[in-house]
Amino acid sequence: MSLKEKNKRINQVKLTPEQGLRAPVKPFSFRSVDLFSTTEGFLCEPDRYRYLATSRSRKIIPRGSGLSYVAAGHGNGVVSFSMKHFTRILDLNVNKRTVTVETGITIGELQNVLFSHCLMLPVLPGHPQISVGGCIACNVHGKNSFKNKNFCDWVEEITLLMPDGKTISLKRKDRGFSLTCGGFGLTGLIISAKIKLQKLPLQTMEKKVFPVEDLVDTQKQMKVLSGQWDYLLSWNDLSTSRSSGRGYILAGRFSKQDSQVASNCKYLGLNPSRKKIRLPWINEFSIPFITKLYSLNLKFTGNGDCHFWEYVFPQAHMGFYFDMYGQKGFLEHQVLVPHEKWREYISRFRVLQKKFSVPIIITSLKLFSGRKSFLNFSGNGIGFTINIVNNKKSLAFLNKVDELDCKMQSMANIVKDSRLRSSVVKKQYPAYHNFKKEIRSWSSDNIYESVLSRRLAI
Ligand SMILES: Cc1cc2nc3c(=O)[nH]c(=O)nc-3n(C[C@H](O)[C@H](O)[C@H](O)COP(=O)(O)OP(=O)(O)OC[C@H]3O[C@@H](n4cnc5c(N)ncnc54)[C@H](O)[C@@H]3O)c2cc1C
């Protein structure tokens, strides 16, 4: 739609004073990426600064690209306030290696511009369509969390639209900064952010797969490889309760010389809210078969050179994966386990998997290092991720895994797991009560709410 048509539409919509929002608001059915949550809310997509306003009479939640696995950017009766029209690069200082952007810009769009200046975002989650606002509000990580920690470790300053309508600038030392970074959009709308960049040595990446025997061996080898490689991620086979956990470490580092690798910086757009037919191709019977095929594919295509984009965004062309679970979707559980607990954790986990006989389609490890802060998924340890089919058996299994996580002083990623209860989060995150208190006292106009904030009782 052209800008002229857009303006015409905006002018046609009359808002009642009670609504208070200056841009049109339309009813909208939202779904989270894991398809676990469906909500009936409202969508507001302002396209100019004077429409960036809050309303004391409406519950609101900021929205980036709507790609959170959980319903962090929507809720029943809540207005999702989208930043999709705010995508400008406001300042790029190549010498100082900083960029200031409007937070609706996607990391793919931004990285594409940075390529021509031989610069890169130091932390990139797995899909180019994710917005900078979403990266800050969920303090996301990439495949190099053992080196570069989390996204917000590279954010220097943010501009925030407060619940009372005022705009403030927050630097790292300010009280609201750490509350907003990983604050799930509950402190206000992040309008712009200044981010520190890194030099991009070359656009060619060297990738190599290292075979591993099991999950303990994976941890051991990853620790050794972390000294020589820039990015590390594992893929392990836990497709049946008898599987050994054998698999590969997928290592990547910047090549010493540029080679002729194709740079196809495109992606398959994701839109979980779109109504469509989704057939459950991924199920108990197909999982072992799909796993075998995937393992063979890694073995034969896992070594060689590739473009930086292909390496950091492996899911860019695999949007169909999320639809393959059918209409009920899937469950992701990601947990950060202290290094010294890993051996015991995984042996107890395997006992539970056997007991519940749950096939796991994706099992992956990442190394983490960093500082814990409020409800952020950050700190030191092994990041362990699984994807399973959403059914009664899986839910019962994950309830037991929650207990194991608590026993092993591990913490689950709040923005990846739609069924995580507040009682579990309270046990795993000692800062829960402090975060809640700070959010409540942040502003007397408590207008920000989502399915996530309601479930966690924040
Ligand atoms: C294919 C895929 C791969 C992924 N890989 C990774 C990964 O490797 N590592 C990782 O950590 N995560 C990963 N994620 C999760 C994703 O990075 C986060 O959920 C991210 O927050 C999604 O950003 P979004 O722009 O879609 O935000 P939304 O889903 O729209 O919103 C997410 C949260 O951010 C808040 N928010 C968004 N914009 C703003 C703003 N401008 N101001 C204030 N609050 C705001 C919302 O209120 C909400 O709470 C992946 C997701 C997908 C779909």
Ligand as a Chemical Component Dictionary entry (heavy atoms), coordinates in Angstrom:
data_LIG
# 
_chem_comp.id                   LIG 
_chem_comp.type                 NON-POLYMER 
_chem_comp.pdbx_formal_charge   0 
_chem_comp.three_letter_code    LIG 
# 
loop_
_chem_comp_atom.comp_id 
_chem_comp_atom.atom_id 
_chem_comp_atom.alt_atom_id 
_chem_comp_atom.type_symbol 
_chem_comp_atom.charge 
_chem_comp_atom.model_Cartn_x 
_chem_comp_atom.model_Cartn_y 
_chem_comp_atom.model_Cartn_z 
_chem_comp_atom.pdbx_ordinal 
LIG C1  C1  C 0 13.147 -18.751 13.790 1  
LIG C2  C2  C 0 13.459 -18.118 15.113 2  
LIG C3  C3  C 0 14.748 -18.209 15.630 3  
LIG C4  C4  C 0 15.056 -17.635 16.860 4  
LIG N1  N1  N 0 16.327 -17.737 17.329 5  
LIG C5  C5  C 0 16.643 -17.201 18.526 6  
LIG C6  C6  C 0 17.962 -17.270 19.036 7  
LIG O1  O1  O 0 18.859 -17.822 18.395 8  
LIG N2  N2  N 0 18.206 -16.722 20.254 9  
LIG C7  C7  C 0 17.234 -16.085 20.980 10 
LIG O2  O2  O 0 17.516 -15.597 22.079 11 
LIG N3  N3  N 0 15.971 -15.992 20.507 12 
LIG C8  C8  C 0 15.658 -16.520 19.313 13 
LIG N4  N4  N 0 14.383 -16.417 18.839 14 
LIG C9  C9  C 0 13.387 -15.701 19.629 15 
LIG C10 C10 C 0 13.345 -14.204 19.254 16 
LIG O3  O3  O 0 14.657 -13.707 19.104 17 
LIG C11 C11 C 0 12.701 -13.376 20.363 18 
LIG O4  O4  O 0 11.490 -13.898 20.768 19 
LIG C12 C12 C 0 12.501 -11.908 19.923 20 
LIG O5  O5  O 0 12.070 -11.182 21.045 21 
LIG C13 C13 C 0 11.458 -11.778 18.826 22 
LIG O6  O6  O 0 11.479 -10.438 18.371 23 
LIG P1  P1  P 0 10.228 -9.803  17.641 24 
LIG O7  O7  O 0 10.708 -8.593  16.920 25 
LIG O8  O8  O 0 9.520  -10.803 16.846 26 
LIG O9  O9  O 0 9.372  -9.321  18.887 27 
LIG P2  P2  P 0 7.833  -9.645  19.391 28 
LIG O10 O10 O 0 7.648  -11.105 19.317 29 
LIG O11 O11 O 0 6.941  -8.785  18.554 30 
LIG O12 O12 O 0 7.951  -9.121  20.829 31 
LIG C14 C14 C 0 8.759  -9.791  21.759 32 
LIG C15 C15 C 0 8.804  -8.998  23.060 33 
LIG O13 O13 O 0 9.509  -7.791  22.836 34 
LIG C16 C16 C 0 8.722  -6.677  23.184 35 
LIG N5  N5  N 0 9.039  -5.619  22.210 36 
LIG C17 C17 C 0 9.156  -5.735  20.871 37 
LIG N6  N6  N 0 9.475  -4.532  20.342 38 
LIG C18 C18 C 0 9.552  -3.661  21.367 39 
LIG C19 C19 C 0 9.827  -2.264  21.463 40 
LIG N7  N7  N 0 10.094 -1.526  20.400 41 
LIG N8  N8  N 0 9.795  -1.684  22.687 42 
LIG C20 C20 C 0 9.540  -2.420  23.793 43 
LIG N9  N9  N 0 9.289  -3.742  23.760 44 
LIG C21 C21 C 0 9.288  -4.350  22.563 45 
LIG C22 C22 C 0 7.287  -7.150  23.097 46 
LIG O14 O14 O 0 6.443  -6.415  23.949 47 
LIG C23 C23 C 0 7.433  -8.584  23.578 48 
LIG O15 O15 O 0 7.440  -8.631  24.968 49 
LIG C24 C24 C 0 14.043 -16.964 17.607 50 
LIG C25 C25 C 0 12.749 -16.867 17.091 51 
LIG C26 C26 C 0 12.459 -17.438 15.854 52 
LIG C27 C27 C 0 11.059 -17.335 15.322 53 
# 
loop_
_chem_comp_bond.comp_id 
_chem_comp_bond.atom_id_1 
_chem_comp_bond.atom_id_2 
_chem_comp_bond.value_order 
_chem_comp_bond.pdbx_ordinal 
LIG C1  C2  SING 1  
LIG C2  C3  SING 2  
LIG C2  C26 DOUB 3  
LIG C3  C4  DOUB 4  
LIG C4  N1  SING 5  
LIG C4  C24 SING 6  
LIG N1  C5  DOUB 7  
LIG C5  C6  SING 8  
LIG C5  C8  SING 9  
LIG C6  O1  DOUB 10 
LIG C6  N2  SING 11 
LIG N2  C7  SING 12 
LIG C7  O2  DOUB 13 
LIG C7  N3  SING 14 
LIG N3  C8  DOUB 15 
LIG C8  N4  SING 16 
LIG N4  C9  SING 17 
LIG N4  C24 SING 18 
LIG C9  C10 SING 19 
LIG C10 O3  SING 20 
LIG C10 C11 SING 21 
LIG C11 O4  SING 22 
LIG C11 C12 SING 23 
LIG C12 O5  SING 24 
LIG C12 C13 SING 25 
LIG C13 O6  SING 26 
LIG O6  P1  SING 27 
LIG P1  O7  DOUB 28 
LIG P1  O8  SING 29 
LIG P1  O9  SING 30 
LIG O9  P2  SING 31 
LIG P2  O10 DOUB 32 
LIG P2  O11 SING 33 
LIG P2  O12 SING 34 
LIG O12 C14 SING 35 
LIG C14 C15 SING 36 
LIG C15 O13 SING 37 
LIG C15 C23 SING 38 
LIG O13 C16 SING 39 
LIG C16 N5  SING 40 
LIG C16 C22 SING 41 
LIG N5  C17 SING 42 
LIG N5  C21 SING 43 
LIG C17 N6  DOUB 44 
LIG N6  C18 SING 45 
LIG C18 C19 SING 46 
LIG C18 C21 DOUB 47 
LIG C19 N7  SING 48 
LIG C19 N8  DOUB 49 
LIG N8  C20 SING 50 
LIG C20 N9  DOUB 51 
LIG N9  C21 SING 52 
LIG C22 O14 SING 53 
LIG C22 C23 SING 54 
LIG C23 O15 SING 55 
LIG C24 C25 DOUB 56 
LIG C25 C26 SING 57 
LIG C26 C27 SING 58 
# 
